[in-house]
Amino acid sequence: MSERVCIHSIFFIDMLPEILRWLKQILAKVSLINDRLDKLEENQNNIQKNKLEISEVLHDFIALSLKTNEELQNFDKGLKNKDFFRRNGKYFFT
């Protein structure tokens, strides 16, 4: 029985460098996958932030209650007028 254990031990010791090489390859691939997942998560977070910002801008635009193109043009002209901007700026930027 001790011969059998000795043969298995010798076989394991001989295979150890190959096993370590495989483990290093697996670790390198897992690390690469992890890096890719981190980048995907970062991109997903950026997309969510952009969607939120767009939603807020749309909400603010809708809150202006400009129903016609003429109202929008008048509003645009008003923004160029300092008095109009001062009167309404507080509302727009709060």
C-alpha positions as CSV (number, residue, x, y, z in Angstrom):
1,M,0.0,0.0,0.0
2,S,2.8,2.4,0.8
3,E,4.2,1.8,-2.8
4,R,0.9,3.0,-4.2
5,V,0.9,6.2,-2.1
6,C,4.5,6.8,-3.1
7,I,3.7,6.4,-6.8
8,H,0.7,8.8,-6.5
9,S,2.8,11.3,-4.7
10,I,5.5,11.1,-7.4
11,F,2.9,11.5,-10.1
12,F,1.4,14.5,-8.3
13,I,4.8,16.2,-7.8
14,D,5.6,15.6,-11.5
15,M,2.3,17.1,-12.6
16,L,2.5,20.1,-10.2
17,P,4.1,22.5,-12.6
18,E,1.5,21.7,-15.3
19,I,-1.3,22.1,-12.8
20,L,0.1,25.5,-11.7
21,R,0.4,26.6,-15.3
22,W,-3.3,25.7,-15.9
23,L,-4.3,27.6,-12.7
24,K,-2.4,30.7,-13.9
25,Q,-4.1,30.6,-17.2
26,I,-7.5,30.3,-15.5
27,L,-6.7,33.1,-13.2
28,A,-5.6,35.3,-16.1
29,K,-8.9,34.6,-18.0
30,V,-11.0,35.3,-14.9
31,S,-9.1,38.5,-14.3
32,L,-9.8,39.6,-18.0
33,I,-13.5,38.7,-17.6
34,N,-13.6,40.7,-14.4
35,D,-12.1,43.8,-16.1
36,R,-14.6,43.5,-18.9
37,L,-17.5,43.3,-16.4
38,D,-16.2,46.3,-14.6
39,K,-16.2,48.3,-17.8
40,L,-19.7,47.1,-18.7
41,E,-21.0,48.1,-15.3
42,E,-19.3,51.5,-15.6
43,N,-20.9,52.0,-19.0
44,Q,-24.3,50.9,-17.7
45,N,-24.0,53.4,-14.8
46,N,-23.2,56.2,-17.3
47,I,-26.2,55.2,-19.4
48,Q,-28.5,55.3,-16.4
49,K,-27.1,58.8,-15.4
50,N,-27.6,60.1,-18.9
51,K,-31.2,58.8,-19.0
52,L,-31.8,60.5,-15.7
53,E,-30.4,63.8,-16.9
54,I,-32.4,63.6,-20.1
55,S,-35.5,62.9,-18.1
56,E,-34.9,65.9,-15.9
57,V,-34.3,68.1,-18.9
58,L,-37.5,66.9,-20.5
59,H,-39.4,67.4,-17.2
60,D,-38.1,71.0,-17.0
61,F,-39.0,71.7,-20.6
62,I,-42.5,70.3,-20.1
63,A,-42.9,72.4,-17.0
64,L,-42.4,75.5,-19.1
65,S,-45.8,74.9,-20.7
66,L,-44.9,76.2,-24.1
67,K,-47.7,74.9,-26.3
68,T,-46.8,76.5,-29.6
69,N,-43.7,77.2,-31.6
70,E,-44.4,80.9,-31.3
71,E,-44.4,80.7,-27.5
72,L,-41.1,78.8,-27.7
73,Q,-39.6,81.5,-30.0
74,N,-40.8,84.3,-27.7
75,F,-39.3,82.5,-24.8
76,D,-36.0,82.1,-26.6
77,K,-36.0,85.8,-27.4
78,G,-36.9,86.6,-23.8
79,L,-33.9,84.6,-22.5
80,K,-31.7,87.1,-24.5
81,N,-33.4,90.0,-22.6
82,K,-31.6,90.6,-19.3
83,D,-34.7,91.7,-17.5
84,F,-36.7,88.7,-18.6
85,F,-33.8,86.4,-17.6
86,R,-33.5,88.0,-14.2
87,R,-37.2,87.7,-13.5
88,N,-37.4,84.0,-14.6
89,G,-33.9,82.8,-14.0
90,K,-34.6,82.0,-10.4
91,Y,-37.5,79.7,-11.5
92,F,-35.5,78.0,-14.2
93,F,-32.5,77.2,-12.1
94,T,-34.0,76.1,-8.8
